[in-house]
Amino acid sequence: MKSLIITLFAIILSFSIEAQTKCPKAEQIERIKAQKAAFITERIGLTSAVAQRFWPVYNEYWQKKDSLITRRSTARIELKENMEKLTAAQKEASLDLQMQLRWEEARLDRHYHQKFKQILTIDQVILLYEAEHEFRIRLIRVIRESNASIESQEEKNQFISRI
């Protein structure tokens, strides 16, 4: 379920960022990452000493996780686009790869969960997971609202900046 939410988040985020023509994609991603970092820092009450230990580990985790999500998404899209051309064996290999990537993602989650527990208190780890979930929900809500009710690009950028 968590990987489904993360995949949904990544897909929605990429559509939203692509729609933001006034700001380059990389700039939008960095702005959202900074907002996420501030949101999480506030929610879990990180001191500067703990933050210095936590953020490099967390960023490493998300870099690896994002890579797995991207690879799985690419495999899924390629399978969907080439269904008619692929043999049964190729389709099976593609599905097996997607499943392998899900298992790798689960191993990664477990590994970094242990690392987070070494840096944060257990209450902070709980708050971290809650803050990540809440941030995703807020981001999705803002994107939906901006796509549904806002016409100008500038207004959409203002909505995203409120995340």
N, C-alpha and C positions, 0 to 999 in steps of 0.2 A: 504494500500500500504506500509506504514511504517513497519508494522509488517511482511509483506512478505519479505521486504528487510532485516530486522533484522534476520528473520528465515533463509533466504538464507545465510546471513553473518555467522550465528552460524554454519550452516551445513558445509559450505565451510571451515570455520576456524577449525572445528573439523576434517575434512578429511585432511586438511593440517597439522595440528598438529600431527595426527596419523601417517602421512607419515614421520614425522621427527624422525627417530629412534635414532639418536645420542643424542638428548635432550629429557628428560622426558616431558610428556604432560603438567604437571603442570608448569614446567619451561618455556615452550613455551608460555603458556597462560599468565603467569606473565610478560614475556618479552613484549608480544604484548600489555598487559594492560598498562605497563609502557610507551611504545611508544605512545599509544593512549593518555595517560594523558599528556605527554609532548607536543604532537601535539595540543591537545585542549587548554592547558594552553597558548601556544604561539599564537594560532589563535584568542582566545578571549581576550587575554591581561590581564590575571589574576594577580593581585598583590598578594603578599604573605599573606596579611591579608584576602583578599577575598578567596584565594585558601584554606586557613585553614577552612573556613566556607563551601565552595562549595564542596570540594572533599568528605568529609564524607557523605553528602547528595547524591551526584552523585553516589558514590559507593554503598550506600544502595539501591538506585533506581535500579541500574543494577543488584544487587544481587537478588532483587525481580523479576525483569523483566526476568532475565535468568532462574529463577526457573519456571516461567509461560511458557516461551518458551520451556523449557525442558519437562515439563509435557504435553504440547500440542503436541510436536513432538513425544513423547513416545506414546501418545494415537493414533496419526495418524499412526505410524509405526505398532503398535499392531493391529489396525483395518485392515490395508493393509495385514498384514501377516496372519490374522485369518479370512479373509472374508468368506471363505468356511465353517468354523466351527460355526460362530456366527448366532444367530437368528436375525430376523428383529428388534426385540426389543433391543437386545444388540448392534446392529449396530446403531440404533437410539440414544441410550444412549451414545455411543462413540462420535457420531457427536455432540450431545447436550453438552457433556463435552468439546469438542474442541471449540465450539462456546462460552460456558461460560468462558473458559480461555481467548479467544480473548477479550471478554467484560471486564474481569478483567484487562487485559493488557491495554485496552483503559482507564479504570478508573485510573489505576496506572499512565499512561502517563499524564492524566489531573491533577492528584494530585501533581505529581512532577513538572509539568510545573509551577504550582502556587508557589511551594517552590523555584524553580529556579528564578522566578521573584522577590522573596523576597530577594534573595542573590545577583543576578546579575542585571545589567541594562538591559533594554529591548533590546538594541543593542547587548549586550553580549549574551543574550538568543538566539537571531537570529543567531549570529555567532556560538554559541554552536551547534545548530541543523545543520548548514551548515558544521561545522568542523566534526561532527559525520558522516555525509553523505560522505564527502570527504575522511575521513579516511577509511570507509568501501570500497569505490570505489578503493582507492589505494591498500588496502589489497587484495581485489579480483583480481586486475590487477597483483599484485606481485605474488600471488599464481598461477594464470593462466600461467604467464610467466615462473615461476619456474617449473611448471609441464609440460609445453609444450617444453621447450628448454634446460633444464638442466638435465644432467645425474647423476652427483655425488651428494651425500647427503650433502657434505660440501658446494657445490655451492648453493644448495637450502637453507641451513641455512643462507648463506650470503645474499641471496635475501630477506628472511624474515626479517633479521636484518635491512634492508634499509627502512622498513615501517615507 
